[in-house]
Amino acid sequence: MERKTYRLMGALVLILLLAACSAPAAPAAEAPADAAPAIALAELSDTVDPQTVSDVKDMDGVVVLDVREQWEYDEGHIPGVVLIPMNEVPARLSEIPTDGTVIVTCRSGNRSGQVTSFLRDQGYTNVHNMQGGIVAWEAAGLPVE
């Protein structure tokens, strides 16, 4: 009798496994072709690549801060940035929001890295350096004004 019970149990398990494997899969939801990737601002790393900056720069609460000199800015800049030259940042802190996301950029990432560190020292908690500056932005084929 024990043998019959084991065979019956084995057959039941096999039937359940086969039924589970043969169930139709739920259709995968497709994202629209023109949908932009979802980016969580809270998950941005300390250093952000130009494409990510392009994807988030127009979101509410995001400020892209260009810390180059006026003449550099005039030669070409990321659309919508706020210009505060590096040497003016300490005197103009009140113009940089503390409650949003600040992404700092310059020509190559050096000055913006220094300003990012300075802002963190001043208590800014959501500040990021754009990797490679305007040079990397242009190399990525992103728009410049």
SVG drawing of the C-alpha trace seen along z (x, -y; Angstrom):
<svg xmlns="http://www.w3.org/2000/svg" viewBox="-3 -88 43 90">
<polyline fill="none" stroke="black" stroke-width="0.4" points="0.0,0.0 2.9,-2.3 4.1,-1.9 0.8,-2.9 0.6,-6.0 4.0,-7.2 3.1,-6.6 -0.1,-8.6 1.7,-11.4 4.4,-11.5 1.8,-11.6 0.0,-14.5 3.2,-16.5 4.1,-15.8 0.6,-16.9 0.9,-20.1 4.3,-20.9 3.2,-20.3 0.1,-22.5 2.2,-25.3 4.7,-25.2 2.1,-25.1 0.1,-28.1 0.1,-31.0 2.5,-33.8 1.0,-37.2 1.6,-39.6 4.5,-42.0 3.5,-45.6 5.4,-47.6 6.6,-51.1 5.7,-53.6 8.6,-54.0 8.9,-57.7 8.9,-57.3 11.9,-58.7 13.6,-56.5 12.4,-57.0 15.1,-58.7 14.8,-59.0 16.5,-62.2 17.2,-60.8 19.2,-58.0 21.6,-60.3 25.3,-59.5 27.8,-62.1 29.0,-62.4 26.4,-62.5 27.0,-61.9 25.8,-64.5 23.0,-62.3 21.5,-61.9 21.8,-65.7 20.0,-66.2 17.3,-63.8 16.6,-65.5 17.5,-69.2 14.0,-70.3 12.4,-68.4 10.8,-70.4 13.3,-71.3 16.5,-70.7 19.0,-73.5 22.0,-73.1 24.7,-75.5 27.4,-76.6 30.5,-77.9 32.6,-79.0 33.4,-82.6 31.0,-84.8 33.1,-84.7 33.2,-80.9 29.4,-80.8 29.0,-83.2 30.9,-80.8 28.3,-78.1 26.3,-76.8 23.7,-74.2 20.2,-75.5 18.6,-76.6 21.6,-76.7 22.2,-79.3 25.6,-81.0 27.4,-81.8 31.2,-81.9 33.2,-79.8 34.7,-82.8 31.3,-84.3 29.6,-81.2 30.4,-82.0 28.8,-85.5 25.8,-84.2 24.8,-81.1 21.4,-82.6 20.7,-82.2 21.4,-78.4 18.4,-76.5 18.9,-74.2 15.7,-72.2 16.2,-71.0 18.7,-69.0 21.7,-71.0 23.9,-69.8 27.2,-71.7 29.0,-72.0 32.0,-73.8 34.3,-73.2 35.8,-69.8 34.5,-68.9 37.4,-70.2 35.9,-73.5 32.4,-72.0 33.9,-69.2 35.4,-71.9 32.2,-73.8 30.2,-70.6 32.5,-69.9 32.2,-73.5 28.4,-73.3 28.3,-70.0 30.5,-71.7 27.9,-74.5 25.2,-71.9 23.8,-71.2 22.8,-67.5 21.5,-67.0 24.4,-68.4 26.1,-66.6 29.0,-67.2 28.5,-66.7 31.2,-64.5 33.4,-66.1 31.7,-69.5 30.6,-71.2 33.3,-69.4 31.6,-66.0 28.2,-67.5 29.2,-68.6 31.0,-65.3 27.7,-63.5 26.0,-65.6 23.7,-67.4 22.4,-70.9 24.3,-74.1 23.1,-77.7"/>
</svg>
